[in-house]
């Protein structure tokens, strides 16, 4: 579930060298494991800026963990944004889920 999406002043000096960005988009999420087995969490979220995939950017509280059945976890993902995009979409696809089911949110961060 997408909880919030916003621009942050949070910067990572090491990431700035490899991933230049005008702004950092931070996306706060809750992931719930409805399955019968543990699942890995992290890396399932992508951002598309005017149809082009954005590069990920390390942020605090990054979503990277394992999750037991019937449990949930909150965390964040970050993305490097350049320019002033007209359309931003967040796409979530569960890791190792071979159904190819994707959830897409169109956002307007502030």
Backbone as CSV, one residue per row, in Angstrom:
resi,resn,N_x,N_y,N_z,CA_x,CA_y,CA_z,C_x,C_y,C_z
1,UNK,0.838,-1.164,0.000,0.000,0.000,0.000,0.893,1.241,0.000
2,UNK,0.575,2.170,-0.845,1.280,3.446,-0.900,0.713,4.364,0.167
3,UNK,1.562,4.790,1.113,1.120,5.664,2.193,1.325,7.136,1.876
4,UNK,2.438,7.454,1.217,2.752,8.857,0.930,3.867,8.910,-0.114
5,UNK,3.927,9.997,-0.833,5.001,10.249,-1.799,5.279,11.746,-1.789
6,UNK,6.549,12.109,-1.600,6.891,13.524,-1.455,8.364,13.736,-1.779
7,UNK,8.703,14.980,-2.064,10.104,15.343,-2.273,10.747,15.591,-0.919
8,UNK,11.992,15.155,-0.778,12.706,15.309,0.478,14.037,16.019,0.253
9,UNK,14.515,16.683,1.291,15.839,17.311,1.252,16.936,16.317,1.606
10,UNK,16.540,15.109,1.967,17.482,14.066,2.352,18.448,13.785,1.192
11,UNK,19.729,13.812,1.488,20.749,13.541,0.465,21.763,12.541,0.989
12,UNK,22.349,11.788,0.067,23.391,10.822,0.368,24.604,11.219,-0.459
13,UNK,25.672,11.673,0.204,26.828,12.207,-0.523,27.447,11.184,-1.457
14,UNK,27.394,9.906,-1.104,27.973,8.879,-1.966,27.092,8.618,-3.179
15,UNK,25.790,8.635,-3.004,24.869,8.425,-4.118,24.886,9.602,-5.075
16,UNK,25.092,10.823,-4.551,25.107,12.008,-5.409,26.197,11.937,-6.472
17,UNK,27.287,11.245,-6.168,28.372,11.113,-7.143,27.948,10.264,-8.337
18,UNK,27.187,9.180,-8.073,26.793,8.243,-9.129,25.412,8.522,-9.709
19,UNK,24.560,9.162,-8.927,23.178,9.376,-9.330,22.801,10.835,-9.116
20,UNK,23.180,11.709,-10.049,22.819,13.116,-9.884,21.298,13.290,-9.917
21,UNK,20.816,14.196,-9.067,19.368,14.410,-8.992,19.077,15.849,-8.614
22,UNK,18.089,16.448,-9.280,17.595,17.768,-8.891,16.801,17.668,-7.593
23,UNK,16.008,16.565,-7.480,15.156,16.338,-6.316,15.181,14.850,-5.989
24,UNK,14.852,14.545,-4.741,14.720,13.157,-4.325,13.259,12.897,-3.985
25,UNK,12.681,11.915,-4.657,11.320,11.486,-4.384,11.378,10.365,-3.358
26,UNK,10.692,10.536,-2.247,10.626,9.507,-1.212,9.211,8.948,-1.183
27,UNK,9.116,7.634,-1.239,7.838,6.945,-1.273,7.741,6.081,-0.022
28,UNK,6.724,6.306,0.801,6.490,5.528,2.016,5.435,4.465,1.730
29,UNK,5.753,3.218,2.100,4.894,2.090,1.770,4.663,1.177,2.966
30,UNK,3.591,0.415,2.896,3.359,-0.711,3.782,3.200,-1.939,2.896
31,UNK,3.975,-2.982,3.210,3.885,-4.237,2.466,3.362,-5.297,3.425
32,UNK,2.367,-6.064,2.971,1.811,-7.146,3.784,2.012,-8.460,3.048
33,UNK,2.433,-9.485,3.788,2.606,-10.815,3.228,1.324,-11.605,3.463
34,UNK,0.550,-11.802,2.417,-0.685,-12.571,2.496,-0.469,-14.042,2.158
35,UNK,0.785,-14.404,1.873,1.088,-15.773,1.461,1.350,-16.705,2.627
36,UNK,1.806,-17.914,2.276,2.067,-18.959,3.267,3.546,-19.093,3.608
37,UNK,4.423,-18.373,2.912,5.861,-18.491,3.124,6.475,-17.110,3.322
38,UNK,7.670,-17.091,3.919,8.412,-15.836,4.058,8.698,-15.267,2.674
39,UNK,8.711,-13.945,2.588,9.049,-13.289,1.316,10.139,-12.249,1.563
40,UNK,10.999,-12.020,0.561,11.937,-10.905,0.662,11.213,-9.617,0.305
41,UNK,11.577,-8.525,0.965,10.959,-7.228,0.702,12.069,-6.236,0.385
42,UNK,11.901,-5.509,-0.690,12.870,-4.493,-1.102,13.188,-4.656,-2.573
43,UNK,13.215,-3.561,-3.273,13.526,-3.599,-4.693,12.336,-3.854,-5.592
44,UNK,11.141,-4.006,-5.014,9.957,-4.271,-5.832,9.292,-3.005,-6.342
45,UNK,9.746,-1.864,-5.877,9.114,-0.595,-6.219,9.954,0.120,-7.268
46,UNK,9.276,0.597,-8.302,9.935,1.377,-9.362,9.158,2.665,-9.552
47,UNK,9.867,3.693,-9.975,9.224,4.955,-10.321,9.444,5.210,-11.802
48,UNK,8.398,5.661,-12.465,8.476,6.015,-13.881,8.161,7.496,-14.018
49,UNK,9.088,8.213,-14.610,8.984,9.652,-14.796,8.714,9.916,-16.269
50,UNK,7.522,10.371,-16.566,7.105,10.582,-17.958,7.407,9.355,-18.817
51,UNK,7.148,8.159,-18.243,7.308,6.902,-18.965,8.686,6.275,-18.892
52,UNK,9.650,6.968,-18.318,11.020,6.443,-18.233,11.334,6.074,-16.788
53,UNK,11.935,4.888,-16.601,12.233,4.431,-15.242,13.283,5.318,-14.592
54,UNK,12.992,5.749,-13.359,13.919,6.579,-12.586,14.918,5.681,-11.859
55,UNK,16.093,6.224,-11.588,17.097,5.494,-10.821,16.741,5.550,-9.346
56,UNK,16.979,4.446,-8.653,16.724,4.430,-7.214,17.784,5.275,-6.513
57,UNK,17.439,5.749,-5.328,18.307,6.626,-4.550,18.176,6.219,-3.082
58,UNK,19.283,5.949,-2.397,19.185,5.495,-1.003,18.619,6.570,-0.075
59,UNK,17.653,6.161,0.752,17.027,7.054,1.727,16.964,6.342,3.079
60,UNK,16.702,7.124,4.134,16.523,6.547,5.462,15.285,5.648,5.476
61,UNK,15.319,4.641,6.324,14.205,3.718,6.507,13.883,2.959,5.224
62,UNK,14.949,2.644,4.455,14.768,1.945,3.192,14.138,0.578,3.424
63,UNK,13.239,0.207,2.550,12.493,-1.038,2.655,13.361,-2.177,2.131
64,UNK,13.982,-2.923,3.051,14.845,-4.034,2.666,14.880,-5.015,3.836
65,UNK,14.122,-6.122,3.709,14.003,-7.050,4.821,13.330,-8.325,4.325
66,UNK,13.072,-9.241,5.249,12.266,-10.412,4.987,10.968,-10.260,5.756
67,UNK,9.924,-10.947,5.305,8.619,-10.773,5.929,7.919,-12.120,6.049
68,UNK,7.529,-12.457,7.276,6.821,-13.706,7.564,5.374,-13.622,7.075
69,UNK,4.728,-14.795,6.890,3.319,-14.797,6.487,2.438,-14.042,7.488
70,UNK,1.435,-13.361,6.962,0.447,-12.608,7.751,1.057,-11.487,8.581
71,UNK,2.167,-10.945,8.129,2.816,-9.817,8.795,2.929,-8.665,7.790
72,UNK,3.180,-7.475,8.328,3.375,-6.319,7.450,4.603,-5.550,7.906
73,UNK,5.097,-4.698,7.015,6.268,-3.880,7.300,6.097,-2.525,6.621
74,UNK,6.564,-1.473,7.299,6.567,-0.124,6.727,7.994,0.225,6.342
75,UNK,8.140,0.994,5.285,9.459,1.441,4.870,9.357,2.423,3.723
76,UNK,10.522,2.797,3.208,10.569,3.826,2.165,11.466,3.397,1.009
77,UNK,11.225,3.991,-0.122,12.078,3.867,-1.304,12.351,5.275,-1.801
78,UNK,13.530,5.494,-2.363,13.886,6.802,-2.888,14.236,6.729,-4.360
79,UNK,13.996,7.842,-5.068,14.268,7.899,-6.500,14.834,9.259,-6.876
80,UNK,15.785,9.253,-7.799,16.394,10.481,-8.302,15.486,11.084,-9.374
81,UNK,15.132,12.351,-9.195,14.256,13.051,-10.134,15.018,14.241,-10.706
82,UNK,14.964,14.365,-12.033,15.586,15.502,-12.704,14.546,16.214,-13.539
83,UNK,14.629,17.526,-13.555,13.668,18.324,-14.301,12.341,18.424,-13.579
84,UNK,11.307,18.759,-14.334,9.954,18.905,-13.791,9.019,17.948,-14.525
85,UNK,8.900,16.729,-14.021,8.089,15.734,-14.721,6.610,16.095,-14.761
86,UNK,5.965,15.685,-15.849,4.529,15.896,-16.001,3.741,14.745,-15.379
87,UNK,4.312,13.523,-15.425,3.598,12.353,-14.923,4.580,11.457,-14.166
88,UNK,4.218,11.112,-12.925,5.033,10.210,-12.113,4.152,9.037,-11.700
89,UNK,4.642,7.831,-11.976,3.937,6.622,-11.590,4.842,5.768,-10.701
90,UNK,4.257,5.175,-9.691,4.943,4.236,-8.822,4.383,2.860,-9.145
91,UNK,5.287,1.916,-9.411,4.881,0.566,-9.776,5.418,-0.417,-8.738
92,UNK,4.540,-1.297,-8.256,4.924,-2.303,-7.273,4.611,-3.678,-7.838
93,UNK,5.614,-4.567,-7.784,5.428,-5.957,-8.186,6.138,-6.827,-7.157
94,UNK,5.434,-7.757,-6.545,6.010,-8.601,-5.503,7.146,-9.452,-6.067
95,UNK,8.279,-9.431,-5.400,9.453,-10.216,-5.770,9.096,-11.706,-5.753
96,UNK,9.541,-12.430,-6.756,9.315,-13.870,-6.904,7.844,-14.243,-7.096
97,UNK,7.003,-13.284,-7.446,5.621,-13.581,-7.791,5.573,-13.654,-9.312
98,UNK,5.353,-14.841,-9.823,5.444,-15.045,-11.266,4.129,-14.779,-11.996
99,UNK,3.173,-14.172,-11.314,1.896,-13.843,-11.951,1.996,-12.578,-12.808
100,UNK,3.103,-11.829,-12.651,3.305,-10.553,-13.347,2.260,-9.506,-12.969
101,UNK,1.641,-9.665,-11.803,0.659,-8.697,-11.335,1.386,-7.468,-10.791
102,UNK,1.045,-6.315,-11.322,1.659,-5.058,-10.905,0.586,-4.107,-10.413
103,UNK,0.935,-3.349,-9.401,0.057,-2.304,-8.898,0.701,-0.973,-9.262
104,UNK,-0.048,-0.092,-9.903,0.492,1.194,-10.360,-0.294,2.328,-9.740
105,UNK,0.448,3.275,-9.159,-0.138,4.472,-8.570,0.380,5.677,-9.339
106,UNK,-0.510,6.559,-9.789,-0.076,7.837,-10.345,-0.061,8.839,-9.198
107,UNK,1.062,9.557,-9.037,1.208,10.450,-7.894,1.511,11.868,-8.341
108,UNK,1.298,12.788,-7.419,1.619,14.203,-7.610,2.289,14.691,-6.334
109,UNK,3.603,14.396,-6.176,4.289,14.753,-4.929,4.463,16.252,-4.761
110,UNK,4.563,16.681,-3.507,4.790,18.095,-3.188,6.095,18.235,-2.463
